[in-house]
């Protein structure tokens, strides 16, 4: 079973937005579900959303781990190792 090698890099972050996807809000777009980067706090939308901004943020920055930013959800995902954390 694969393990995440990036857990040590998870930080206590402040969300970039509590209103929704930062990038969608700036562009007037819409989102389905929200994700928060656990390196910097960037809030982006999921891959089911038109903008796929959480994945785009990972590709642009290399920040490896995000978490669901949806109420009642507490899962995390490592983009690099492609495993739940």
Contact map, one row per residue, 1 for C-alpha under 8 A:
1110000000000000000000000000000000000000000000000000000000000000000000000000000000000
1111000000000000000000000000000000000000000000000000000000000000000000000000000010100
1111100000000000000000000000000000000000000000000000000000000000000000000000000010101
0111111000000000000000000000000000000000000000000000000000000000000000000000010011111
0011111100000000000000000000000000000000000000000000000000000000000000000000000010000
0001111111000000000000000000000000000000000000000000000000000001100000000000010000000
0001111111000000000000000000000000000000000000000000000000000000100000000000000000001
0000111111000000000000000000000000000000000000000000000000000000000000000000000000000
0000011111100000000000000000000000000010000000000000000000000000000000000000000000000
0000011111110000000000000000000000000110000000000000000000000000100000000000000000000
0000000011111000000000000000000000000111000000000000000000000000000000000000000000000
0000000001111100000000000000000000000100000000000000000000000000000000000000000000000
0000000000111110000000000000000000000111100000000000000000000000000000000000000000000
0000000000011111000000000000000000000001100000000000000000000000000000000000000000000
0000000000001111110000000000000000010001111000000000000000000000000000000000000000000
0000000000000111110001000000000000000000111000000000000000000000000000000000000000000
0000000000000011111111000000000000000000011000000000000000000000000000000000000000000
0000000000000011111100000000000000000000000000000000000000000000000000000000000000000
0000000000000000111110000000000000000000000000000000000000000000000000000000000000000
0000000000000000111111011000001001000000001100000000000000000000000000000000000000000
0000000000000000101111111000001001000000001110000000100000000000000000000000000000000
0000000000000001100111111100000000000000011100000000000000000000000000000000000000000
0000000000000000000011111110100000000000000100000000100000000000000000000000000000000
0000000000000000000111111111111000000000000110000010100000000000000000000000000000000
0000000000000000000111111111110000000000000000000000000000000000000000000000000000000
0000000000000000000001111111100000000000000000000000000000000000000000000000000000000
0000000000000000000000111111100000000000000000000000000000000000000000000000000000000
0000000000000000000000011111110000000000000000000000000000000000000000000000000000000
0000000000000000000000111111111000000000000000000010000000000000000000000000000000000
0000000000000000000000011001111100000000000000001110000000000000000000000000000000000
0000000000000000000110010000111111000000000011001110000000000000000000000000000000000
0000000000000000000000000000011111000000000011011000000000000000000000000000000000000
0000000000000000000000000000001111100000000011011000000000000000000011000000000000000
0000000000000000000110000000001111110000001111000000010000000000000111000000000000000
0000000000000000000000000000000011111000001111000000010000000000011111000000000000000
0000000000000010000000000000000001111100111100000000010000000000011110000000000000000
0000000000000000000000000000000000111111111000000000010000000010111000000000000000000
0000000001111000000000000000000000011111100000000000000000000010111000000000000000000
0000000011101000000000000000000000001111100000000000000000000011110000000000000000000
0000000000101110000000000000000000001111110000000000000000000000000000000000000000000
0000000000001111000000000000000000011111111000000000000000000000000000000000000000000
0000000000000011100001000000000000011001111100000000000010000000000000000000000000000
0000000000000011100111000000000001111000111110000000010000000000000010000000000000000
0000000000000000000111110000000001110000011111000001110010000000000000000000000000000
0000000000000000000010010000001111100000001111101011110000000000000000000000000000000
0000000000000000000000000000001111100000000111111001111000000000000000000000000000000
0000000000000000000000000000000000000000000011111111111000000000000000000000000000000
0000000000000000000000000000000110000000000001111101000000000000000000000000000000000
0000000000000000000000000000011110000000000011111111000000000000000000000000000000000
0000000000000000000000000000011000000000000000111111000000000000000000000000000000000
0000000000000000000000010000111000000000000010101111100000000000000000000000000000000
0000000000000000000000000000000000000000000111111111111100000000000000000000000000000
0000000000000000000010110000000000000000000111100011111110000000000000000000000000000
0000000000000000000000000000000001111000001111100001111111000000000000000000000000000
0000000000000000000000000000000000000000000001100001111111100000000000000000001000000
0000000000000000000000000000000000000000000000000001111111110000000000000000000000000
0000000000000000000000000000000000000000010100000000111111111110000000000000000000000
0000000000000000000000000000000000000000000000000000011111111111000000000000001000000
0000000000000000000000000000000000000000000000000000001111111110000000000000000000000
0000000000000000000000000000000000000000000000000000000111111100000000000000000000000
0000000000000000000000000000000000000000000000000000000011111110000000000000000000000
0000000000000000000000000000000000000000000000000000000011111111000000000000000000000
0000000000000000000000000000000000001110000000000000000011101111100000000000000000000
0000010000000000000000000000000000000010000000000000000001000111110000000000011100000
0000011001000000000000000000000000001110000000000000000000000011111000000001111100000
0000000000000000000000000000000000111110000000000000000000000001111100000001111000000
0000000000000000000000000000000000111100000000000000000000000000111110000111100000000
0000000000000000000000000000000001110000000000000000000000000000011111001111000000000
0000000000000000000000000000000011110000001000000000000000000000001111101000000000000
0000000000000000000000000000000011100000000000000000000000000000000111111000000000000
0000000000000000000000000000000000000000000000000000000000000000000011111000000000000
0000000000000000000000000000000000000000000000000000000000000000000001111100000000000
0000000000000000000000000000000000000000000000000000000000000000000111111110000000000
0000000000000000000000000000000000000000000000000000000000000000001100011111000000000
0000000000000000000000000000000000000000000000000000000000000000001100001111100000011
0000000000000000000000000000000000000000000000000000000000000000111100000111110000011
0000000000000000000000000000000000000000000000000000000000000000111000000011111001111
0001010000000000000000000000000000000000000000000000000000000001110000000001111111111
0000000000000000000000000000000000000000000000000000001001000001110000000000111111100
0000000000000000000000000000000000000000000000000000000000000001100000000000011111000
0111100000000000000000000000000000000000000000000000000000000000000000000000011111100
0001000000000000000000000000000000000000000000000000000000000000000000000000111111110
0111000000000000000000000000000000000000000000000000000000000000000000000000111011111
0001000000000000000000000000000000000000000000000000000000000000000000000011110001111
0011001000000000000000000000000000000000000000000000000000000000000000000011110000111
